[in-house]
Each structure stands twice: as C-alpha cells, then as structure tokens.
Amino acid sequence: MKIYLDDIRFPSKGEGVTIIRTYQDFIFTWIHNRNNITSISFDHDLGIGKTGYDAICLVEHDYHMGIISHDIELNCHSANTSGADKIRQAIDSINKFRLKETV
C-alpha cells in the first residue's frame, strides 16, 4: 500500500496510491494496514490540528518499539519549509535506526 498524506494536493503518479487527507484518517489507516504499507509521502500542513510531522512521529515510534520491522519508503513533499525540515529529520532518524538494526 502506498500512502500520500495531503489535505489538498494529489500525487503526480496517482495510480495505486491511497490518498489520505487528515491525521485522523492516517492513524486509522496506519493501525489497520501498517504491515502492508510500502511507501508514505508526507505533507506537513493538514488543515487545522495535527500535522504530517505528528504522523511521521507515530511511524518513528513504531520503528523504535519494534512494531514495524519492514522497510517503508518515506518521503516529504511539503511546501512548508520548516515543517518539511522537521519531517525530513524524522525520516533521517528512522533511516539511521533501520541501518543500525541491520548491523
């Protein structure tokens, strides 16, 4: 399952991609499908409330807790510069953790 988390935009390559518009819908999808997710592209601003950064923090938590062990391709497509930086830092942290776990 490929996820595109964004409250407004559509992915450039939409075939086979599940578009998720809210943090709440992301949580529901993550809990019920996390072992089948192969990629996630994050936007930061998701309207009012929680952000894409909150979503990547959940993914990061699940990697560190051993809930997720398979590789998921993680990307950020946010136009919000500071929000995108935070998401990319979390992605870097996850990637470093995954590398450490394989050694």
N, C-alpha and C positions, 0 to 999 in steps of 0.2 A: 504494500500500500504506500503510495506517495501522497504526502500532505503538503498543501500550500495554504499557509495561515496568513490571511489578509482580510481586512474588513471591507475593502473596496475593489482592489485590482484582481485581475485574472492572470494566471500564469501564461507565459508566451507559448509554452508547449503544454496545452491542457489535456491532451489525450491520456487517460489513465491516471489522472491526478484528482484527488479528493480535495475540494476547496472547503476550507473551514473559515468562518467569518468571526467567531468570538472565542475568547479564552475558555468560556464555559463549554462550548462545543468541542474545543480542543481537549479539555480534560476528559470529557465523556469518551471521545474517540481514542485518546491515549490509553485510558484504563481498559477499554474493551478490545483494543487492537494492537497494543504496543509490541507484542511479539511478532506481528506481521508487517510492521512499518519498515520500509526500506529507505525512505528519504523524507525530510521535512525542510521546507523553506519558510523562514520566519520573517514577518513584518513586525515592526515594533509597535506602532500605534494601531490599536484595535478598537478605537472609539473610546467610550467612557469606561473607566475601570482598569482591569488588569491588562497587561501588555504582552507582546511577544517575548519580552525578557522574562516575565513571570513563567511563561510556557517553557522556555529553554531551561530555566532553573529546575523545573519539575523533571525534565529529561536528565539533566545533570545529576540530580538527586538519585534518580532510579539507577543510573550507571554506578554511582558510588556505593549504593546499597546492594548492588548485585542483582537487582530486579531485572535489568537489561544486560545481556552479555553479547548480543549480536551487533554488528556494525550497522549504523544508520547514517546515511549521507546527510549531513547537516549544513544548511546554507542560510544566508541572510540576504534579503532583497529590500530591506527597509530604506526609505529615503530620509529618515530621521537620523542624522549623523551621529549624535550622541547615543541614541538608542541602539543603532546598528553596531556601534563600537562595543557596547555592553554585551550584545548578543554574540558578537564575534569573540569576545574574551571568554564567554561561557563555552562556546564551541571549541576554542583552543584548549580550555581546561579539560573538556571531555576527551578531546583527541589525545592530550598528554596522558590522561588517566588510562585510556584504552591501550596506548603504546606501552605504558608501564605494566599493565596487566598481562600483556603478551610476552614479556621478557621473563 
